[in-house]
Amino acid sequence: MKTDIVIAGYAETPIQYKSGRSAYDLAGEAMAALLEATGVDARDIDGLSVTAPLSESPNPFFAVYMTEALGLEPTWLNYGGNGGCSATGGVARAASAIRDGHCEVALVLSADAPSTAWRSNYGAYRSEFQDPPGVQGPPASFGLLMSRYRHQYGLKTEALGKIAITQREHALHNENAYQKFRTPITMTDYENSRVIADPLRLLDCVMFCDGANAFLVTTERRAKDMGLTRMVYPTAFAEVTNFAGRESLADITQTGFSVVAPKVYKQSGLTPKDIRMFHPYDDFTIAVMMCFEEFGFCKRGQGADFTLDTDISFRGSLPLNTGGGQISAGQPGLASGGLNLAEAVRQMFGDGGARQVENPRNALVTGIGVIPYARNWSVSAAMILEA
């Protein structure tokens, strides 16, 4: 378990729909809020990790231009191109850079505005399998995944409804959540929501929004030298890309988390029973339920029963995405991986307000990146934070 590196600060902008702002603008707001919260001078930041946004792509020099927009002069620069894994991955890469002496104080920054400007061009070498005509994006891909899961294990829609309803209840207490999502929903609302890609329903899905988040990563000693007293330790991180990619017909209900989960548990010395809070990447409710299985909270195929039998509210035994997650706070494009991470840090700092978890001693945060057609997601990452 590594405890030399800390996350010593966080900041997050409100999630907005069609804000009319750029990723640069949102990033500046997030960084300014982080500097105000920590009292750190921008001149002390000598490392920068930036997530590739949908709203400014394709731009191979986005991270470089971001340094100009923010007035930074880093000696280490990282451009995260693995989608929803880029925030936790940025923290892990910043930790490595700090340990190797490339920088001392790193800013891990994610900002995107896809509801304002959509400039993404996936440009895969086999585009017919990455973004094929007729599929119309991730909802259809996850609809296929849900159909396969239902065929193999059965699917209790009331469990998916519980995830959506619980996260919406959490969003009611989150002032940063998209305003129109700050209304409660019922099981009847969930069951009556229209089918988007059978069996996927509207309330199983996220909605693209605009927003940004930022994290300050440094050593424990440097944090204390800068007068920072609040910090959490990223004690474990693991990531895998193109899981089962060599298999011509992979089981799409098994994900890279089956490889990642044992690694983070081994690094941290924790077990599923030790996890106090769970903040999984939640672009769709089925992904959350599958994460319960892949991270050992229950066996494969038993995610629905576990969900129905477990108190996943912020008051419960396994609080789930206590800020509402992306499903009920809004998905700020590829900055969304930082949304779940920010909520975990917020809870561990004791800033949860009306949704504060009791004894937030640790948190498990996951990321998902890239959604190829007829396979599971391409990148899986997980991080454990400890107080």
Secondary structure, DSSP 4 states (H G I P E B T S, - for coil): ---SEEEEEEEEPPPBSS----HHHHHHHHHHHHHHHH---GGG--EEEEEPPSTT-S-TTHHHHHHHHHT---SEEEEE-SGGGHHHHHHHHHHHHHHTTS-SEEEEEEEE-TTT--------TTHHHHS-TTT-SHHHHHHHHHHHHHHHH---HHHHHHHHHHHHHHHTT-TTS-GGG-S---HHHHHHSPEEETTEEGGGB--B-BEEEEEEEEEHHHHHHTT----BEEEEEEEEESTTTT-TT--TTS-THHHHHHHHHHHHT--GGG---EE---SBHHHHHHHHHHTTSS-TT-HHHHHHHS--STTSSS-B-TT-HHHHH-B-GGGHHHHHHHHHHHHHHT--GGGPPSS--EEEEEEEE---TTS--SEEEEEEEE-
